[in-house]
Amino acid sequence: MAISKNIGAKRLVVGAHYGFRDWLAQRATAIIMGVYTIILLAVFLGGRNFSYEGWAGLFAHEWFKIATFVTFVSLAYHVWVGMRDVWMDYVKPVVLRLLLQVATIAWLIGCAGYAAQILWRI
């Protein structure tokens, strides 16, 4: 009974080697979004004025606008890492994959610009 061992076989490495950096980015952006959610829940549960004026007053503070925008940028980057991985894993034609990645980036940049416009209009 002969057992064939492939000693010294070279490992085929594919992909862009995003591994640890993407893992860390996903965790960091998730923490930022989690902290913002806790702050928002604390403000919501501790608040008494649930009118438009109450929410506009909350967003009138510059620190809250910045925290909201940082959270939104974190969400956009979190989405980008996830969608890029989905496109890389499931879309095999390179041209279609590139088109989807560019469309995703354009959409996320547009959303970030729209969020900034809304936040600094208040």
N, C-alpha and C positions, 0 to 999 in steps of 0.2 A: 504494500500500500504506500504509494508515493504521495507525499504532500508537497505541493509546489508553493514555495515561499518566494515572494517577489522582494528580495532583499535589494536595497539601494534604488528602489523605484522613485522616480521623481514625482513630486506632488504638483499637480496642475493648479496654479493659482489664477483665479479669474476675479473680475470685479475691480472696483476702484479703491479698495482698501479703506473704506470709510469707517469701519468697525467701531473702535473705541471713541473716536471723535463724535460720531453720530449718536452713539449710546449716551455719551456725556451731555450732548446738546439736548437730546430728548428729555433726560432727567432734569437738567437745569431749567429748561423752558417749562416743564411740568411743575417744578417747584415754584417758579415765578407765578404761574397761573393759579396754583393752589393757594399761595399766600394772598394774592389779590382777591380770590374768591372768599377767603376767610374774612378779609378786611371788609369786603362788600357785604357779606352776611352780617357781620357785627354792626355795621352802619345801618343796615336795613332793619335788623331786629331791635336795635337800640333807638331807632328813629321814631318820631311821632308824626312828622309831616310827610305824608305819602303823595303829596300833590306834585304837579310839575314844578312849582316854585321850590319845593323842598329838594327835589333831585337837581334842579338847575343850581340851587345854592351849594349843594355838595360838589358839583362839577365846576363851580366858580373858583374853587381853590386850585391854584397852579399845581400843587403837589399831587392832587387827585387826578388832574388831567395827565400829568406826566406818568403817574403810576398806571393809569388806564392805557395810555399809548404804549408804554413798555410792555404791558401785558399783551396788548394786541400784536405788537411786533414779535413777541415770544410765541404767540399762537401761530402767526404766519410762518415763522421759521420751523416750528413744530410740524405744521402741515406740510411744508416743503420737504423736510427730511422723510416724512412718511410717504408722501406722494411720489417723490423721486425713487424711493425703494420699490414702490408698487410698479411704476413705469419700467424700472430696470428689470424687475423679476418677471413681469407678465407680458410686456410688449417687446417682441423679438425684432421686428423690422426697425433698423436704426433710425431711418428718416422719420417714421411715425413716432418713435420714442422721443426723438429730439423735438419734434413739433409739439408733442404733449407736454414736455418739460418746459419749453418756451412759453406755451399757453398758460401753464400753471404759474410760472414766475410772473408773467404779465398780469394775471388775475390777482395774485397775492399783492403785488406792488400797487395795483389799482385799489384794492381793498384797504391797504395801509394808508394811501393818500386820502381816500374818502373818510376813513376813520379820523385822520388828523384834521381834515376840514370840519367834520362834525364837532370834534372836541374843542377846537379853538374858536368855534362860532358861538359857543354858549357864553 
